[in-house]
Amino acid sequence: MSSNENFRAQPPAPLQPRPITIPSAHETTLSNGLKVLVVEDSRLPLVSFRLGLRVGGAFDPPELPGLTDLLAGLLPEGTTSKTSRQIADEVARMGASLNAGANSDYTIVAGSALKQFRDPVLGLMAEIVLQPSFPENEVELAKQNTKESLRQQRAQPSFLATEMVSRVMFGEHPYSIVAPTPESIELVKRDHFVQFHKAKFAPNNSVLIVVGDVNADEILSRVESLFSTWATEQATDANFPAPPVRTKRGTYIVDRPGSAQSNIVIANSGITRTDPDYFPMLLMHTVLGATASSRLFMNLREEKGYTYGAYSNLDARRSAGTFRVTAEVRTPVTGDSLKEFFYELDRIRNEHVSEKEIRDAKSYLTGVFPIRLETQEGLIDQLVQIKMLNLPNNYLETYRDYVQQVTIDDIQRVANKYIRPDKVATIIVGDGSAVLDQITPYSTDIEAYSTAGKRKDLSAGTSSAAVDIAGAWSIDIETPFGQTIPATLTVNRDESGYRASIESEMGQADLGRVQLEDDSVHVSTSLEMDGHSVPIEISAHFAGEHTQGTVKMENSPALSFTGNKTS
């Protein structure tokens, strides 16, 4: 390389950060307590609206989980003067958008449109918020759609992992509930929506944010005329039970027999979004597992080849949080993956991160942050976070300064404070019998559950004690959406051995002669369903008075079952 080419040997030094120019916000409060934030941005002839209400899934009645999310989805589906179709047609005619949704902490009603349709879109927003009618037909449709969505969710290992993590880490705190059940959905009636809307949707618990090509005085006058009749209600109580304090390491298996991979989540208790340790935790998270160049990814994927990706997750919400590391790995390397996870968790605690690592993390965070503010939608979504999670008003202006202030010692301090390998909850969704021996070296306190959340005894699958299987067995077949189908397995014994049959609401089948080998039977036969013969495979293991196994029909995933001898 010639002397003139030496400059190619080193990458150029990064440029100095450009100042972030954020349009000034006009903030006021209406007489009924509704806060209004207006940001004038005339770069494009567009206007975006967000009405944030500080009530989310955490405020659902205990017997009706998912109520807030269902209610939010129903807001655009009918008002006292418009049907769902009329609202949708009006929005489409303007080329606008109008929707609503909820998470655990808050509900958002969102709208956007060209400047010329600003007033009618804002009028529609006010109408669906103040005058929803919750039509019976739309309520029933929403319930059916939710049950179908739940069925699809429960077939996904990632959902089962999230469900178990939330259950273990949050305990009695409402964050522990991530989805309703089919039974709770059936309990929901139109009156529940009417009453909950009246009690919880209040102006003094809400913020309306407007960003776009508007004049602040004009839009405030329009907001006043639309929302001033919204009646003030009692403030929403957010006095939730504290999450449990973990005192030891524990492992929780969600058993999916035959699964080709294990979904691993290792979780510690975390922080709230306004915790002073948020920025040191953010830097630590970025070094450990936030990106495809972080330690976890480089170890478990690039070096070991155990997974397509390994990451960390900083889940900091309004009243509680967790810190997690996650990966989906091949079943045979579940134990090896746990070894690498715990190695990296110990390393981030016991070794200072390098100057290069903290410099790269800061460069990434401060570099990507302005990109989030470049669009109107990006800016308004950041303002929603500020108002709904009680962040300081100057959060956007000071974000990069707070990132730059974090030191290497800060990262090690929070790593030691919040990453506690001796107290983690390890959740594994996968084939319990195939991973049990692999995970025992990392935790002797192991609990196993079915995909429906019921306790299981994995040791029953490895017992070799002799058992007499003759008799009637009451079994529960688990469906992908959390329900169980009761069935009866009948086994008769004669001089030639065992003969079995099975009967349930799905149909009935004569299993014929069955051979007991190592306390297990495996049968391929046909099930009579609605006059049709459907190929079916049944595998069952027996231990004492207990049985468990799988039922697999043609072109369908295997369904697990557990049961007990009744006679």
Secondary structure, 3 states (H helix, E strand, C coil): CCHHHHHHHCCCCCCCCCCCCCCCEEEEECCCCCEEEEEECCCCCEEEEEEEECCCHHHCCCCCCCHHHHHHHHHHHEECCCEHHHHHHHHHHHCCEEEEEECCCCEEEEEEEEHHHHHHHHHHHHHHHHCECCCHHHHHHHHHHHHHHHHHHHCCHHHHHHHHHHHHHHCCCHHHCCCCCHHHHHHCCHHHHHHHHHHHCCHHHEEEEEEECCCHHHHHHHHHHHHCCCCCCCCCCCCCCCCCCCCCCEEEEEECCCCCEEEEEEEEECCCCCCCCHHHHHHHHHHHCCCCCCHHHHHHHHHCCCEEEEEEEEEECCCCEEEEEEEEEEHHHHHHHHHHHHHHHHHHHHCCCCHHHHHHHHHHHHHHHHHHCCCHHHHHHHHHHHHHCCCCCCHHHHHHHHHHHCCHHHHHHHHHHHCCHHHCEEEEEECHHHHHHHHHHHCCCEEEECCCCCEECHHHHCCCCCCCCCEEEEEEEECCCCCEEEEEEEEEEECCEEEEEEEECCEEEEEEEECCECCEEEEEEEEEECCEEEEEEEEEEEECCEEEEEEEECCCCCEEEEEEECC
